[in-house]
Amino acid sequence: MTLRVRARPTWPELPAAVRGAVERALGSRVTSSESRAGGWSPGSADLVTTAGGRRAFVKTADARVNLETVAMHRREVEVLRLLAGGPAPRLLGVVDARPWFGLVVEAVDGRHPDPLAPSDTRLLLDAVGGLPVAPAGGPLRRIEDELADAAHGWRRLREDGVPLPDEVREHLPHLEALAARMPHALRGDSVVHGDLRVDNALVDPVGGGRLIDWPSAVVGARWLDAVTYLLDVRHLGGSIDGAMRHPVLRDVPAEDVDAWLSVLGAYFLDSARRPEPPGLAGIRDYQAAQGATVLSWLLERRRGY
């Protein structure tokens, strides 16, 4: 079992203007830093400590390397302002030193959950169950609008003649029908993280689950993040036996869960065949592997009915 790891620019490698903006946001000079390698962003990710002992987490990106990463950082700023803490870290400052952009958030003490430990999985599902209701008129899009195009991924794969395993091709009509249920199945009023994986989660020292990296947040059914988290646990070799009986999932209709898995499978496999974005080497192989994990879980569930 391994987490996603990639090389990033480290704190000493950032432009002086970027480091200066961070230090102004924190009110003191940064005296030490530790780079974090998990995740897919090509930008920096550093835990920093100031001369006054203040700790913070800093994420920055260069628009010349990957413009979408900068856009994601800007979206995350909006989300963190909306959440104002709770399951998410508090926003401490924004760095706008074009072409660089970034954010400074509170340092959350903790470790990434172990996908092989059912107790850690329970903690993260507990955290998902505590996600707040999204305020009316807020900046977040509804999930059925955000993923409307992704739900058509199966059709595109079929029409383009993309090679698929025989079992998948045999079930394509049913997979398309499941994905078409998305507007009804995924609708809700909760803030949804939208990209909850093991490397976007932490277990704090008092045994609480925390959710980090929020640029993909949407409004939808509260249980959606629980399924995507379990998908990653399964992908990383962990067991999800019993997890579907957690309170955040146990009353969710099986067809709704399957609709979500079908949308995810369509998204991953349709995306995996496209050219890699700048600065994100390996993302398409990862999406193909995630798509295979979705399909194995979904087909296993369907055979069990």
C-alpha positions in Angstrom: 0.0 0.0 0.0 1.4 3.4 -1.0 0.0 6.9 -1.1 0.4 9.2 -4.2 3.8 10.9 -4.0 5.2 13.5 -6.4 8.0 15.9 -6.5 7.1 19.5 -5.6 8.9 22.8 -5.5 9.9 23.3 -1.8 9.8 26.4 0.3 13.4 27.5 -0.3 12.8 27.1 -4.1 9.8 29.5 -4.1 10.3 33.1 -5.4 11.1 35.6 -2.8 7.9 37.5 -3.5 5.9 34.4 -2.6 7.8 33.7 0.6 7.5 37.3 1.6 3.7 37.3 1.1 3.4 34.2 3.3 5.5 35.8 6.0 3.4 39.0 5.9 0.2 36.8 6.3 1.7 35.1 9.3 3.2 38.2 10.8 6.7 36.7 11.2 9.7 35.3 9.3 9.5 31.6 8.4 12.4 29.8 10.1 11.8 26.2 9.1 9.8 24.2 6.6 8.8 20.6 5.7 7.6 19.8 2.2 4.7 17.4 1.8 4.7 15.1 -1.3 1.3 13.5 -1.3 -1.5 14.3 -3.8 -1.5 15.3 -7.4 -0.9 19.1 -7.4 2.3 20.3 -9.2 2.5 23.2 -6.8 4.2 23.5 -3.4 2.9 22.2 -0.2 4.9 23.1 2.9 4.4 23.0 6.7 6.1 26.1 7.9 7.1 27.5 11.3 7.8 31.1 12.0 10.3 32.8 14.4 7.4 33.3 16.8 6.6 29.6 16.8 3.4 29.9 14.7 2.8 26.9 12.4 0.9 27.0 9.1 0.4 25.0 5.9 1.2 26.8 2.7 0.1 25.8 -0.8 1.2 27.7 -3.9 1.2 27.2 -7.6 2.7 28.8 -10.7 0.2 29.6 -13.4 2.9 29.0 -16.0 3.2 25.4 -14.9 -0.5 24.5 -14.5 -3.2 27.2 -14.7 -5.9 24.8 -13.4 -3.9 24.4 -10.1 -4.1 28.1 -9.6 -7.8 28.1 -10.3 -8.3 25.3 -7.8 -6.4 27.2 -5.1 -8.7 30.2 -5.8 -11.7 28.0 -5.4 -10.4 26.5 -2.2 -10.0 30.0 -0.7 -13.8 30.5 -1.4 -14.7 27.2 0.2 -12.5 27.7 3.3 -14.0 31.2 3.8 -17.4 29.5 3.7 -16.6 26.7 6.1 -14.7 28.9 8.6 -13.1 25.8 10.3 -15.1 22.8 11.5 -13.9 19.8 9.6 -11.6 22.0 7.4 -8.5 24.0 8.4 -9.0 27.7 8.9 -7.8 30.1 6.2 -5.1 32.4 7.5 -4.1 34.3 4.4 -3.9 34.5 0.6 -0.8 34.8 -1.5 -1.2 36.7 -4.8 2.2 37.2 -6.4 1.4 36.6 -10.0 2.0 34.3 -11.8 2.0 32.6 -8.4 -1.1 32.2 -6.2 -1.5 30.4 -3.0 -3.2 30.1 0.4 -2.0 29.9 4.0 -4.1 27.7 6.4 -3.8 26.5 9.9 -1.5 23.6 10.5 -3.6 20.6 11.5 -1.7 18.3 13.8 -2.3 14.7 12.7 -1.4 11.9 10.4 -3.0 10.5 7.3 -5.4 7.7 8.1 -4.2 4.1 7.5 -6.4 2.5 4.8 -5.7 -0.9 6.3 -7.1 0.2 9.7 -10.9 -0.1 10.0 -10.8 2.2 13.1 -9.3 5.0 11.0 -12.0 4.4 8.3 -14.7 4.8 10.9 -13.2 8.1 12.1 -13.3 9.5 8.6 -16.8 8.4 8.0 -17.8 10.0 11.3 -16.3 13.3 10.0 -18.2 13.0 6.8 -21.4 12.5 8.8 -20.7 15.8 10.5 -20.4 17.9 7.4 -22.6 21.0 7.5 -25.6 22.0 5.5 -24.5 24.4 2.7 -25.8 27.9 3.1 -28.5 29.0 0.6 -27.0 31.3 -2.1 -23.4 30.3 -1.3 -20.6 29.9 -3.9 -20.8 26.1 -4.3 -22.3 24.5 -7.3 -24.7 21.6 -7.0 -23.1 18.2 -7.7 -25.7 17.3 -10.4 -24.6 20.4 -12.3 -20.9 20.0 -11.6 -20.8 16.4 -12.9 -23.5 16.6 -15.6 -21.0 16.0 -18.4 -19.2 13.2 -16.5 -22.4 11.2 -16.4 -22.2 10.9 -20.2 -18.7 9.3 -20.0 -20.1 5.8 -20.7 -21.8 6.9 -23.8 -18.6 8.6 -25.1 -16.6 5.5 -24.4 -19.1 3.4 -26.2 -19.5 5.7 -29.2 -15.7 6.1 -29.6 -15.2 2.3 -29.5 -12.8 2.5 -26.5 -11.6 -1.1 -25.6 -13.2 -2.2 -22.4 -13.3 -5.5 -20.5 -15.9 -7.9 -21.8 -17.8 -7.8 -18.5 -17.9 -4.0 -18.6 -19.0 -3.9 -22.3 -21.8 -6.4 -21.5 -23.1 -4.1 -18.8 -22.7 -0.8 -20.6 -26.4 -0.1 -21.1 -27.0 -0.7 -17.3 -24.0 1.5 -16.4 -25.3 4.3 -18.6 -28.8 3.9 -17.0 -27.3 4.0 -13.5 -25.3 7.2 -14.3 -28.4 8.8 -15.7 -30.0 8.6 -12.2 -27.4 11.0 -10.9 -29.6 14.2 -10.6 -32.0 12.3 -8.3 -29.6 10.0 -6.5 -26.9 12.5 -5.6 -29.0 15.5 -4.7 -28.8 16.9 -1.2 -28.1 20.0 0.9 -24.8 19.1 2.5 -21.3 20.6 1.8 -19.5 17.8 -0.1 -15.7 17.6 -0.2 -15.9 16.1 -3.6 -12.4 14.5 -3.7 -12.1 12.7 -0.4 -9.1 10.3 -0.4 -6.7 9.0 2.1 -4.2 11.8 1.3 -6.9 14.4 1.6 -7.7 13.3 5.2 -6.0 13.5 8.6 -6.6 11.8 12.0 -5.9 14.4 14.7 -4.2 13.6 18.1 -7.5 13.3 19.9 -8.9 10.8 17.4 -11.0 13.0 15.2 -11.1 12.9 11.4 -10.2 16.1 9.5 -10.7 16.8 5.8 -8.2 18.9 3.9 -7.8 20.2 0.3 -11.2 21.6 -0.5 -11.1 23.0 -4.1 -13.6 20.4 -5.4 -16.4 21.1 -2.9 -20.0 21.0 -4.1 -23.5 20.8 -2.6 -25.0 17.3 -2.6 -25.9 14.2 -0.5 -23.9 14.0 2.7 -23.0 10.3 2.1 -21.1 10.9 -1.2 -17.7 11.6 0.4 -18.1 8.3 2.4 -18.3 6.3 -0.8 -15.3 8.1 -2.5 -13.3 7.6 0.7 -14.1 3.9 0.8 -13.2 3.6 -2.9 -9.7 4.9 -2.1 -9.4 2.5 0.9 -10.3 -0.3 -1.4 -7.9 1.0 -4.1 -5.1 1.0 -1.5 -5.7 -2.5 -0.4 -7.9 -1.9 2.7 -11.0 -3.8 3.6 -14.4 -2.0 3.5 -16.3 -4.9 5.0 -18.8 -3.5 7.4 -18.2 0.1 6.4 -21.4 0.3 4.5 -23.3 -0.2 7.8 -21.8 3.1 9.2 -24.6 5.5 10.1 -23.7 7.9 7.2 -24.3 5.1 4.7 -26.6 2.4 6.1 -29.9 4.0 5.1 -28.7 5.0 1.6 -30.6 3.1 -1.2 -28.2 0.7 -2.9 -29.3 2.0 -6.3 -28.1 5.5 -5.3 -24.7 4.2 -4.2 -24.4 2.4 -7.5 -25.4 5.5 -9.5 -22.6 7.4 -7.8 -20.1 4.6 -8.5 -21.2 4.5 -12.1 -20.7 8.3 -12.5 -17.2 7.9 -10.9 -16.3 5.0 -13.2 -17.4 6.9 -16.2 -15.5 10.0 -15.1 -12.2 8.1 -14.4 -12.2 5.9 -17.5 -13.3 8.7 -19.9 -10.6 11.1 -18.4 -7.9 8.4 -18.4 -7.7 8.3 -22.2 -7.1 12.0 -22.6 -3.6 13.7 -22.9 -2.0 14.4 -19.5 -2.3 18.0 -18.3 0.9 20.0 -17.9 2.7 19.2 -14.6 0.6 16.2 -13.8 2.6 13.3 -15.1 1.0 10.0 -14.1 -2.5 11.3 -13.5 -4.0 9.4 -16.4 -2.6 6.1 -15.2 -3.9 6.8 -11.8 -7.4 7.6 -13.2 -7.4 4.3 -15.2 -6.5 2.4 -12.0 -9.2 4.2 -10.0 -11.7 3.4 -12.8 -10.8 -0.3 -12.6 -11.3 -0.2 -8.8 -14.7 1.4 -9.2 -15.8 -1.1 -11.8 -14.7 -4.1 -9.7 -16.6 -2.8 -6.7 -19.7 -1.9 -8.7 -19.9 -5.2 -10.6 -19.3 -7.1 -7.3 -22.2 -5.2 -5.7 -24.5 -5.8 -8.6 -23.8 -9.6 -8.6 -24.6 -9.6 -4.9 -28.2 -8.4 -5.3 
